[in-house]
Amino acid sequence: MNHEQLQVPDPARSYLRSVVSAVDCEISQLAQIRTGEPIQTTDQLREHWKELISLLALGTEPEYRECPSCHHVGMRFATHCGFCWTRLPPFISSPDAPGKENR
C-alpha cells in the first residue's frame, strides 16, 4: 500500500504558483505585442519576473569541495565530511585558480 504524506497547503507556495502562472500568461501574450497590441504586458511581465526572483531567493551558488578521505562532495567551508565525518583541513584557495580548491 502506498502511503503518501498529506501536505497542508502552503500559502507561500500557493503565491509562488500564482506568480509563475501570471508570468506564463504574460509570456504567451508576447506574440500579440509584435502585432501592435499594448506594451503594458511587457511591463507586467517585468514586474512579475522581479517578484518571482524575489520569492525564489536563490542567493549565490553554494561552493563545494571533495572530501580527501571518501571523495564525497560537501560544502566548501565544512569542518567535517557530511558522509564519513572525517575532520577536514581548513579550506585554502589556490592563487592560480580563484574559487577553486587545491588538489
Backbone as JSON, one array per atom type, in Angstrom:
{
  "sequence": "MNHEQLQVPDPARSYLRSVVSAVDCEISQLAQIRTGEPIQTTDQLREHWKELISLLALGTEPEYRECPSCHHVGMRFATHCGFCWTRLPPFISSPDAPGKENR",
  "N": [[0.84, -1.17, 0.0], [0.59, 2.2, -0.82], [1.64, 4.88, 0.99], [1.25, 8.08, 0.98], [2.37, 11.14, 2.28], [0.15, 13.47, 3.59], [0.01, 16.79, 2.67], [-0.36, 19.95, 3.99], [-1.84, 22.84, 2.52], [0.49, 25.26, 1.48], [0.83, 28.6, 2.02], [2.85, 30.29, 0.97], [3.92, 28.77, -1.13], [1.63, 28.57, -2.69], [1.26, 31.22, -3.43], [3.61, 31.6, -4.88], [3.09, 29.86, -7.01], [0.97, 31.28, -8.18], [2.28, 33.58, -9.11], [4.08, 32.45, -10.94], [2.22, 31.44, -12.74], [1.1, 33.86, -13.66], [3.33, 35.01, -14.95], [3.72, 33.09, -16.94], [1.33, 33.4, -18.41], [1.66, 36.04, -19.34], [3.95, 35.77, -20.89], [2.95, 34.16, -22.9], [1.41, 36.01, -24.2], [3.17, 37.62, -25.53], [3.5, 37.38, -28.29], [1.38, 38.82, -29.31], [2.15, 41.41, -28.79], [4.04, 41.99, -30.7], [2.4, 42.36, -32.82], [1.25, 44.8, -32.55], [-0.27, 45.19, -30.26], [-0.98, 46.6, -26.97], [1.87, 47.65, -24.97], [1.82, 47.21, -22.31], [1.79, 44.64, -21.28], [4.47, 43.74, -21.33], [5.59, 45.33, -19.33], [4.15, 44.39, -17.13], [5.04, 41.77, -17.17], [7.79, 42.11, -16.6], [7.58, 43.12, -13.96], [6.32, 40.95, -12.62], [8.29, 39.05, -13.05], [10.45, 40.09, -11.54], [9.29, 39.85, -9.03], [9.01, 37.08, -8.88], [11.71, 36.27, -8.89], [12.48, 37.39, -6.47], [10.85, 35.91, -4.69], [11.88, 33.35, -5.05], [14.42, 33.6, -4.01], [17.14, 32.74, -4.45], [19.85, 33.35, -4.03], [23.48, 33.31, -3.92], [25.36, 30.84, -5.74], [26.11, 27.89, -3.97], [29.33, 26.89, -2.72], [31.44, 24.08, -3.2], [33.48, 21.26, -2.1], [35.66, 18.41, -2.38], [35.81, 15.59, -0.23], [38.86, 14.56, 1.14], [39.17, 12.0, 2.08], [36.88, 10.17, 1.63], [35.95, 11.06, -0.77], [33.44, 12.16, -1.28], [31.26, 14.87, -2.08], [31.05, 18.01, -0.46], [30.08, 20.95, 1.47], [32.02, 23.86, 0.91], [33.33, 25.23, 3.1], [33.04, 23.45, 5.19], [33.73, 21.76, 8.28], [33.8, 19.11, 8.86], [33.36, 16.06, 7.03], [30.25, 15.41, 5.6], [29.51, 12.84, 5.03], [31.39, 10.77, 5.78], [32.34, 11.76, 8.13], [34.92, 12.59, 8.55], [37.41, 14.75, 9.82], [37.94, 17.79, 8.24], [40.6, 19.51, 6.58], [41.38, 23.04, 6.93], [39.95, 25.19, 4.46], [41.84, 26.34, 1.76], [42.34, 28.69, -0.66], [43.55, 28.41, -3.99], [46.05, 30.39, -5.49], [46.28, 30.46, -8.28], [43.89, 29.54, -9.2], [41.2, 31.03, -8.65], [38.63, 30.68, -6.26], [38.62, 27.95, -6.49], [39.58, 24.79, -5.1], [42.73, 23.56, -3.76], [44.23, 20.74, -5.19]],
  "CA": [[0.0, 0.0, 0.0], [1.38, 3.42, -0.93], [1.23, 5.89, 1.97], [1.82, 9.4, 0.72], [2.1, 12.06, 3.37], [-0.75, 14.56, 3.25], [0.64, 18.07, 2.93], [-1.28, 21.08, 4.15], [-1.48, 23.89, 1.57], [1.48, 26.22, 1.94], [0.49, 29.89, 1.41], [3.98, 30.82, 0.2], [3.97, 28.01, -2.39], [0.46, 28.94, -3.48], [1.54, 32.54, -4.01], [4.64, 31.37, -5.89], [2.4, 29.29, -8.18], [0.19, 32.33, -8.86], [3.21, 34.45, -9.83], [4.54, 31.67, -12.09], [1.11, 31.42, -13.69], [0.99, 35.19, -14.26], [4.46, 35.16, -15.88], [3.42, 32.21, -18.06], [0.27, 34.04, -19.19], [2.21, 37.22, -20.0], [4.87, 35.31, -21.94], [2.13, 33.68, -24.03], [0.86, 37.17, -24.89], [4.23, 38.37, -26.19], [3.28, 37.36, -29.73], [0.45, 39.9, -29.62], [2.87, 42.69, -28.7], [4.67, 42.21, -32.0], [1.38, 42.72, -33.81], [0.73, 46.12, -32.27], [-1.05, 45.27, -29.02], [-0.34, 47.47, -25.98], [3.11, 47.19, -24.37], [1.58, 47.04, -20.88], [2.1, 43.25, -20.94], [5.9, 43.58, -21.03], [5.82, 45.93, -18.02], [3.62, 43.44, -16.15], [5.95, 40.62, -17.17], [8.99, 42.5, -15.84], [7.24, 43.21, -12.53], [6.12, 39.6, -12.1], [9.59, 38.37, -13.07], [11.18, 40.57, -10.36], [8.64, 39.27, -7.87], [9.36, 35.66, -8.87], [13.11, 36.18, -8.47], [12.49, 37.69, -5.04], [10.25, 34.79, -3.97], [12.77, 32.19, -5.12], [15.53, 33.92, -3.1], [18.17, 31.74, -4.71], [21.16, 33.73, -3.49], [24.61, 32.9, -4.73], [25.57, 29.4, -5.86], [26.98, 27.39, -2.91], [30.61, 26.34, -3.18], [31.66, 22.73, -2.69], [34.79, 20.64, -2.26], [35.65, 16.96, -2.22], [36.45, 15.06, 0.97], [40.08, 13.84, 0.75], [39.11, 10.63, 2.56], [35.89, 9.33, 0.95], [35.72, 11.71, -2.07], [32.1, 12.71, -1.44], [31.27, 16.33, -2.19], [30.38, 18.71, 0.63], [30.21, 22.4, 1.47], [33.41, 24.33, 0.83], [33.91, 25.59, 4.39], [32.68, 22.48, 6.22], [34.85, 21.3, 9.11], [33.75, 17.64, 8.83], [32.65, 15.5, 5.89], [28.89, 15.02, 5.95], [29.29, 11.44, 4.73], [32.23, 9.87, 6.6], [32.63, 12.52, 9.35], [36.34, 12.89, 8.68], [37.7, 16.17, 10.04], [38.52, 18.34, 7.02], [41.55, 20.6, 6.79], [40.81, 24.33, 6.53], [39.97, 25.44, 3.02], [42.8, 27.35, 1.31], [42.2, 28.84, -2.11], [44.75, 28.41, -4.81], [46.17, 31.68, -6.17], [46.14, 30.33, -9.73], [42.51, 29.17, -9.53], [40.33, 31.65, -7.64], [37.37, 30.0, -6.01], [38.81, 26.51, -6.61], [40.42, 24.25, -4.05], [43.97, 22.89, -4.15], [44.09, 19.28, -5.26]],
  "C": [[0.89, 1.24, 0.0], [0.84, 4.47, 0.03], [1.94, 7.19, 1.65], [1.43, 10.32, 1.86], [1.22, 13.2, 2.87], [-0.06, 15.86, 3.62], [-0.42, 19.15, 2.96], [-0.87, 22.15, 3.14], [-0.55, 24.92, 2.21], [1.19, 27.56, 1.26], [1.61, 30.48, 0.55], [4.08, 30.1, -1.14], [2.79, 28.35, -3.28], [0.68, 30.28, -4.16], [2.59, 32.43, -5.11], [4.01, 30.81, -7.16], [1.61, 30.36, -8.93], [1.09, 33.27, -9.64], [3.75, 33.73, -11.06], [3.46, 31.63, -13.16], [0.96, 32.76, -14.4], [2.1, 35.42, -15.29], [4.2, 34.31, -17.12], [2.38, 32.83, -18.98], [0.83, 35.23, -19.99], [3.2, 36.83, -21.11], [4.07, 34.83, -23.15], [1.53, 34.84, -24.82], [1.91, 37.99, -25.64], [4.06, 38.42, -27.71], [2.35, 38.49, -30.15], [1.14, 41.27, -29.6], [3.51, 43.01, -30.05], [3.67, 42.64, -33.06], [0.71, 44.05, -33.5], [-0.14, 46.25, -31.05], [-0.3, 46.14, -28.01], [0.88, 46.83, -25.33], [2.96, 46.97, -22.87], [1.96, 45.62, -20.43], [3.57, 43.08, -20.59], [6.23, 44.21, -19.68], [5.32, 45.0, -16.92], [4.55, 42.23, -16.03], [7.21, 40.94, -16.38], [8.72, 42.55, -14.34], [7.04, 41.83, -11.92], [7.42, 38.81, -12.08], [10.41, 38.78, -11.86], [10.61, 39.95, -9.09], [8.98, 37.78, -7.74], [10.8, 35.46, -8.4], [13.22, 36.41, -6.96], [11.95, 36.52, -4.22], [11.17, 33.57, -3.96], [13.97, 32.36, -4.2], [16.67, 32.91, -3.24], [19.52, 32.08, -4.1], [22.27, 33.28, -4.42], [24.73, 31.38, -4.73], [26.5, 28.94, -4.73], [28.27, 26.82, -3.5], [30.88, 25.03, -2.46], [33.11, 22.32, -2.83], [34.66, 19.16, -1.97], [36.36, 16.56, -0.94], [37.69, 14.28, 0.54], [40.05, 12.37, 1.15], [38.16, 9.76, 1.73], [35.5, 9.86, -0.43], [34.27, 12.11, -2.33], [32.21, 14.24, -1.45], [30.48, 16.94, -1.04], [30.6, 20.2, 0.52], [31.68, 22.81, 1.59], [34.04, 24.59, 2.19], [33.51, 24.65, 5.53], [33.92, 22.06, 7.0], [34.93, 19.79, 9.17], [33.0, 17.21, 7.58], [31.27, 15.06, 6.35], [28.6, 13.56, 5.68], [30.07, 10.52, 5.67], [32.66, 10.52, 7.92], [34.11, 12.74, 9.6], [36.51, 14.38, 8.91], [38.44, 16.67, 8.81], [39.53, 19.44, 7.36], [40.91, 21.93, 6.39], [40.95, 24.53, 5.03], [40.97, 26.56, 2.72], [42.66, 27.48, -0.2], [43.55, 28.92, -2.79], [44.86, 29.75, -5.52], [45.99, 31.6, -7.67], [44.73, 29.93, -10.15], [41.57, 29.75, -8.5], [39.0, 30.92, -7.51], [37.47, 28.48, -6.1], [39.75, 26.04, -5.51], [41.72, 23.68, -4.62], [43.72, 21.4, -4.19], [45.44, 18.65, -5.37]]
}
